[in-house]
Amino acid sequence: MAIRFRPHWLVRIDEARVLEAIAEAEYRTSGEIRVSISRFFWGPVRPTAERAFHRLKMDATKDRNGILFYIVPSRRKFVILGDEGIHARVGPDFWTETASALSRRFRNGEFTDGLIEGIRTAGERLAAHFPHDRATDRNELPDEIDYGRR
C-alpha cells in the first residue's frame, strides 16, 4: 500500500525513539520490524520497496514474519511490506490499520510519532499471531534504520 505524505521531513525523525519503538514491539513478538528511508528516485515506489525488502533479508526469518516500513520522503510516499508468514495469518485490516496509523500522523507533520504509532500497531497485531518466546526467540535482523541503496 503506497501512501502520500508531506515532503522535507527527514530531518525531523528522532532515530533513537524509532529504534526504541522497534525494540519494544519486537519484545512482544517474534516478528522482525525494520525501517528503510530512501533517497529520491524516479519510478514506481512499490517495486523499489520490494527490492529493499529482499536486500535487507526481511524474507529470511524463520517464521517469515518480517515487516518493512519503506519511506520515500522526497516522493512523499511510503510502503509497508510483510512476508508470507504474516499474510497467511492476518487479513487486509492489518495492513489498513498499520498504514492508517502512519498516514494520520504524517499528514499532521508528526513523522517520528507516525512511524512509532505504525510500528506499535504492527507489533501489537503481530504479537497475537507471533508471540515472543524468551526461550527460543532471537533477534534475527538488525533493528537499525536503513538509509541504503534502492
VENFENNOR-V919213 format. One line per field, one symbol per residue. psi: psi as a letter, one per 20 degrees, with the letter a starting at -180 (. if undefined). burial: I if it has 9 or more other ideal C-beta (glycine too) atoms within 8 Angstrom, else O. A space follows every 10 residues. Layout:
BEGIN
psi=???
burial=???
END
This chain:
BEGIN
psi=opqqrqrlig ijpngghghg hggggihiqi qppqppoqrq qqrqgghhhh ghgghjkhjj qgjllqppoo pnghilqqpp qqrhhghihq ahhghggghh gghghghjjm gghggggggg gggghhhhhm qpohhhqqoh qqiqppkbr.
burial=OOIOIOOOIO OOIOOOIIIO IIIIIIOIII IIIIIIIIOO IOOOIOOIII IIIIOIOIIO IOOIIIIIII IIIOOIIIII IIIOIIOOOI OOOIIIIIIO IIIIIIOOOO IIOIIIIIII IIIIIIIOII IIOOOOOOOO IOIOIIOOOO
END
